[in-house]
Amino acid sequence: MKTARQMDIKCVAVRTSAEPDAMYLSMADIIHEVDDEAAEIPVFLDIERLIAIALETKCDALHPGYGFLAENAYFAEKCHDNRITFIGPSPDAIYKMGNKPVARQIALKHKIPMATGSHGSVANEDEALLHASRIGYPVIIKAASGGGGRGMRIVRQESEMEKMFILASREAEKAFNDPSVFIEKYIENPKHIEFQVLGDMHGNIIHLGERECSIQRKHQKLLEEAPSPALDEQLRKTMGETAVRIARAVGYYSAGTVEFLLDSDRNFYFMEMNTRIQVEHPVTEMITGIDLIEQQIRIASGEPLALKQEDIKLSGWAIECRINAEDVQAGFAPSPGRIEKISFPEEPGVRVDTGVRAGSSIVASYDSMIAKLIVTGADRRQAVKNTKMALDKVWIKGTKTTLPFFRMLMRNHIFQEGTFTTSFIEKELEKYHASSEYEETIAAWLATKLFIEENLSEKKNNISFDQGRELTPWLLRKRLTQF
């Protein structure tokens, strides 16, 4: 909606009973009220109802965001049938790339490197065992539809297959209404690298460089950065050209992401394509200066890309932290609640994308994301340093968050070196939060700081806490003696 406003496009938003005071409503020109308390299907998953709302409010176009129905081919087709412009790719491209076995067949046809796997969906555990025997353990079972780490299980030996197959299939059905799964060779300790692509309806397709997405837990991304510390210019060129080839194979237009695994020998393998804008798209925007949502809207209106591949220049480095309402010390368990206070740094090089404010509730029925903190630097070292300082200036009260994890991560030497893989959290971290021998002193200092902020006016309190500086014992003693 921010981008649409800058383009003088009016926006309609839907108000739900679950979030009647949602922050996004303040950005809309028209708010459509729905009573969905007794609805069998949540409104954001109800295709027929959303189409009806779009027609009633005379919408010319519909942007699906990056959740709910964003990768639903039937939804895109229904928009087209009702002469509503779907701001995304064609239904055909969504189907072909959204169905992983079909995407694998297309990749094989175009000689795209891939891990060995089944040629289609696997019907049952016995068939899965035959494929695993042929491929060799370990293997990974993946949901045929959808993404985001749902419906995935690693199988390291034959005795685990039955249990993991059932778990993966059930999770796939629950998440995507499709229990189908397929199997491929599991690549140990890879890096997860994805390429942002843009295509128009006139056959022009380019890539905007890569994003590093290897900091993840149970296949769920926690932090992304652009570019990747693992790629040089030649590998970036090769992988980028491969991403464009995959997109071209399905006549892709709009923004999309082609995801790869990169092994320790720098061999890369096509994993999947996400036919939507992604949560982590801001890091690409920050190092290219290109508004990807604006590009989506222009492409959907039929405009040709104004950019050529040689126009894309990567400048600086960007890191995104997904600040979620999760209890880090309880294994990232959801932590819904009401945001009592929230504060983010406001300074050059720091961007905050959020849908909440003080008084907002994080409800169990929706995603736990509170905000995305995006920080830039001239290079990776400076971006890490700036992110560390920015994280120390974030203040959220009312629910537990992933902030302790990110504060710890920025101080981890393996992360700072950029040599981490997707197994980093499981193998390298003994715990998910930062601590020190001065933890009690730090806690006392923070509690005192909170007391002063809540009980003294600015006139009475002229103490500078300088949150961006490292908390050393000497600095703590100095701060404490100030009051």
N, C-alpha and C positions, 0 to 999 in steps of 0.2 A: 504493500500500500504506500510506503514511503516513495518507492520508485515511481509508482503510478501517478502519485501527486505531482512529482517533478515533471512528469510527461503530460500534465493536465488531463489525466484520466480519472473519472469519478469511480469510487469503489463501494461495493455493497458487502456487508459482513453479516454473519448470522450470530445472533445471541442465543446461547443455550442456557438451560436451567442449571447445568453443572457449573457454569462460569458466567453468571449474569453481569458481573462487573469486570470482565476480562479486559486487559489493557489494550488489546488490538482493536476493540470497539471504538476507542477514542480517535483512531486514525481513519475510520470509515465515514463516507459521506451519507450513506444510507444504512440503517441497521434493521435487519429483518428479524422479528421476534418469532421464536418457535417454542412450543410447549412439548418438550420431549421427555418429561419425567416418567411417563408411562409407556414410552415407545419401546418396541421390541428391538429395534435397531437404532443405535445412536445416529443423530442426524448427519454427522460427517462421514458415515458409512452407508447412508441411505441414498443410493443413486437416483431413484425416481423422485425423491423429495427434493434433493439438491437441484435437479433439472427444473422441477416445478418452481422452485424459489427463483432460479435464474430467469425463467420466462416471466414470472409475475413481476419481477423488479426490472424487466427489460434490459437484462445484461447482454452485452455484445460478446463478452468473452469470460472465461473462467480459468483462474489459476489454481492448480491443485496443491501447491505447496510441496513439501517433501515427505508428507506422511499420509495416513488414511488411504485415499484412492489415487494417489499420485501416479502409481504404476499399474492402474487397472485399465486394460484395453477396452473393456465393455463400456466403462465410464466415458472414455475419450470418444468412442463410437456414438454413444447416446448424445453427447454434446454436438457432434457433427450432424447427427440425424435431426436435431432440433435447431440447427443453424446457429449454434453457439460456438464461438471459436475456442478450442481447447488449447491453452497456452502450454504446449508440450509437443512431443513427437506424434507421429501417426499411430493409430491403433495397431496397425500391422507391425510397426517397429517395436511397440511396447510388448506385443505378444511374443514376437520372435526372440527378443533379448530378455524378456521377463521369464520365459520358460527355459530353464538352464539346459536341459538336454537338447532343445532345438538350437539354442545359442552355440552349444558345443558342435553340433553338426555344421552350422554355418562357418564356425571358426576352422574346423577341419577342412571344409571345402576350399577355403581361402588360405590354407597353409599357415594358419596362425599357431604359434607354439602353445601347447597345452599339456597339462599333466595327463598321464594315461588314465582312462576311466571307462565307465559303461557308456554304450552308444545311445542309451535312452533311459527312461525311468526303470527302476528295479521293482519287480512285482512283490517279492516276499523275501524272507530271511534266507531261504535255500538258494535263491538266485543270487542274493547278495554274497553268500559264501563262495559261490562259483566265480563271481567277478573278483572278489578279494584274493582268491587262490591264484587267479591269472595275473592280477596286478602286482600282488605282493604286499604284505603288511609293512607299515601301518597304512590304512586307508581312511578316507573321511566320507561320511554319509552327509548329503546336502539336500535341502528342500528343493524340489524342481521349480517351485514358484517362490516369488518374494526374495527377501535378502535381509540385511541388517543382523546377520549372525543367528537368525532363528532357524530351527530345524537342522542343526549341524551337530554331528557327534564323531569323535575320532575313535577308531577301532584298531587296537594294536595287536590283538591276537584273536584266533578263531572263536574262543570261548566267550568273547564279549559281543559277538555279532548280534545274536538274537535280541539281547537287552537293548543295545544301542540302536538297532534298526527300529524297534518298537517306539523308543523314546523320540527318535528323530521324526518318525512318521506322525506320531501324535502331536508333536509340537508344530510340525508343518501344517497339519490340518487345523489346529487351533489358531495359528497366526495368519494363514493364507487361504483357509477353506479348501485346501488341496493337500492330501496326505502323500502325494507322489514324492519320491526321493530318487537320487542317483548316487553313484559312487565314483570316486577318483582317488588316485594315489595321493597320500598325505605328504606334503613337502615339509620336512622338519626345519624349524627355525628360519623361516624366510622373512623377507621384508615385504610389507604390503604397500604397493605403490599404485596410485591411480592417476589417470590422465583426464583432464577436463577437455571436452570437445564441444565445438559449436558448429552447427550445420544449418543451412537455409533451404528453402524450397526450390532453389535453382541449381542444386548440385554442388554448392560450395561447402567444403568442410575443412576446418582447421582445428588444431589443438592449442591449449593455453598453458602448456607445461604440466608438471606433475605435482602431486601432493603425497607426502609421507604419512602413512596411517598405521604404523606398526605398533604404536602404544595403544593396546586394546586388551580387554579382559573378556574371556569367553566369547570371542569374535565380535565384541562390541567396542567400537572405537571410543577412546577417551580424549585423545589429543591428536591434532593434525598439524602439519606444517608444510610450507611451500617456500622454496623447492625442497627436494630430498637431499640429505647429506650423502646418500649412497650413489647418486648419479653424476656422471660427467657429461660434457656436451654431446659426445658421440652416442652414449647409451640413451640419453634423453631424446636425441634425434631419432634413433632406431625405434624406441618404444613409442614415441609420439606418432611416428609414421604408421606403426602397427595399429595404434588406437584409431587413427583416421581410416585405415583400411577396413577395420571391423565396422565402424559407423557407416562407411560408404556401402558396405555389403547389404545393408538393410534400408538404404535410402534415407538415412537418419537426418532429421532436422530438429532444431531447438538445442538446448543445453543437455549434455549427457556426460556420463563418466564411465570410462573403461578401466577396469581394475585388473591388476597383475600381481603375481607373486614373484619375488626376485630371490633366487637362492644364493648360497655363499660363493658360488662360482660365477655369479653375475649372469646366470641364465634366467630369462623371464618366461612366465607362463600366463596365458589368458585365464582369468577366473570368471568374470561376469561383467555385464554392462548394466549400469543403473540408468534408466530412461527418465530421469527427472533431475531437478536441481538437488544438490545435497546439503546436508547440515554444514559441512565444512567448506562450502563455496567461498566464504569471505576471505580465506587466506589467499586464494587465487586472485580475487578482486584486488587485494592489497598490494600484490607484487606485479600486477599487470595494469592496474588503473582502469579496468573494464568492469562496468556494472552488468553482471550476468543476467539479472532479472530484466533489465532494460533490453538486453539482447534477445531474451526469450520473447518479450512482448513484440519487439520489432519483427522478429522472424515469424511469429504467429500471424502478424498482420500482412505477411507476404513480402516484406522488404528483403532485398539481397544483403548479405553480409557486407559491411563497409570495410571489413578487415581482411587482410591476406596473411598467410603464414609468416611472411617476412616482417610484418608489422608488429608481431608479438615479441615484446622485450620483457624479460624478467628482471625486476629491479628490487634489490634488498631481500629481506627474509620476513616471513610472517608465521606466527604460532597461534593456534586456537586451542583454548581449554574449554571443554564442555562442563560447565558448572551445573551439576545435577543435585536434586534433593535426594541424596543417598548417604547412608551411614557407612563411611569408609571402613571404620574399625569392625563393623559387622559384615564385612565382605560385600560392600556396596549394596546392602539391602535398601529398598525404597524407604524414604523418610518423608511422607506427605505431611503437610501442615500449613500454617498461615505465616506468611512473611511479615514479621513485625517491623523490621528495619532493614533497609538495603541501601548500600552506597558503593559506587564504583569510581575509580580514578577518572578524572577528566583532564587529559593532557595530550599533547601531540604524540602520534604513534600508537595510541590506544583506542580501540573501537569496541563497543559493547552492543551486542544484539540481544535484546531481552523482550520477553512478553509479560513480565511481572513487575510490580512495584510494591511499595509498602502497603500492606492490607490485602494483597493478593493471596489466594490459596493455591497450594500445589495439591491437586486432587488425584486420588488413586486411579481414576478412570482415564487419565491422560498421561502423556509422557512426563517424566520427572525433571526435564530440563528447566533450569531457572534462567540461565543466560549463557551466551558464548562470549568469552573474553578473547579478543584478537589483538595481538601486540606485534609491532614491527621493529626491525632494526636494520642497519646497513648490511650486516652479515649475520650468520647464525649465532655467533658468540654474543653479539650485542643484543640480538632478539631474545636469547635465553636470559641474559642479564636484565633486560627491560621487562620481560614477563615475570621474572622473580620479584622485581620491585612492584609491578602492577598488582600481582596476587596479594602482596602484603598490604595493599591499600583497599582491597575488597572487604566489605563488611556486610554480612548477612546474619540476621537474628530471627529465630523462629523455627528453623528446621536445620537438620544436619545436612552438610553439603560435601562435595568432593574437593573442596578447597584444600584440606590437609594433604590429600594425595598429590595435588599439583605443586604445592609448596615444597613437599619432599622431593618430587620428581625433578624440579629445577635445580636441586642441589646434588643430584645423583651423578657421579662421575661418568657412568656408562651412557646416560642420556646426554650429558654435556659433550661427550666424544662423538655421539651420533652413531654408535656401533650396535645399537639395540636391534632386536628382532621382535616378531609377534609373540615370542615366548618370554619376553623380558619380565613382565609382571609375575608370571607363575614361577620362573626360575631364578630371577635375580633379586627380587624384593622379599625380604623376610617379613616386612609389614608395609602397610599402605599409607602410613602417616609419619610425619617428621617428629622426632623427639630428641631430647638432649638431657645431659645431666642437670641442666638449669631449667628443666621443664616447670617445676613448681614456681620458680622466680618469674618466669615468663607468664605463667597463668596469673600470678598475683599482679604483675604489671598490667596485663590486659584487663583484669577485673577492675583495677583502680582507674585505668583510662576510661573504661565504660562508665564507671560511677561519675567521673568528672564530666563526661560528655552529656550524661543524662540529667545531672543535677546542678551544673553550674552554667551560667550564661557565657557567651563569648567574651563579654567585657571583663568578667571575673577570671576567666581562664585564658591566659596568654601563653600557656605551655605549648611548645612545638614538639610533637612526638616523632616527627620525621620517620614515618612508617616505612619509607623506602630503604632505609639503611639496615644492614645486618644487625641482629640483636646479639651483641656480645655481652658477657658478664659486666665488663667495665661500663658499657653504654647503659645497661639496665640500672646499675647502681647510680649512675649520674642522673638518669631520668627520675628514679625514685626519690632522690634527695631534693629534686626541684620542688616537691610539695610535701 
